[in-house]
Amino acid sequence: MLDVERVTALGNGPLEDVPDLEAAQAIICLASSELEAFGTGGAANISEITASKAIVNAAPTAENVGV
């Protein structure tokens, strides 16, 4: 189960217990796989609300590591 609070916290800045690059890679992979699953077959692994939180927070998380 995705920890929505941690995903939201990533959008506000780095987490103390997770390296920035690791967090960015994980959130971007999650957002990408959810978009691909939904776009190609209408499938989803997590709820629409949770997926949208991941997608919204992917950009600021990537910016934290200079991507």
Residue pairs with C-beta under 8 A, 6 or more apart in sequence:
2 30
2 46
2 50
2 54
4 50
4 53
6 15
7 27
7 50
7 53
7 54
7 57
8 53
8 57
9 15
10 23
10 27
10 57
10 60
10 61
10 64
11 56
11 57
11 60
11 61
12 60
13 64
14 20
14 23
14 64
15 23
20 64
20 65
21 65
23 61
23 64
24 61
24 62
24 64
24 65
24 67
27 54
27 57
27 58
27 61
27 62
28 58
28 61
28 62
30 54
30 58
31 51
31 54
31 55
31 58
33 45
34 44
34 45
34 46
34 51
34 54
34 55
35 51
35 55
37 43
37 44
37 45
38 44
38 51
44 51
46 54
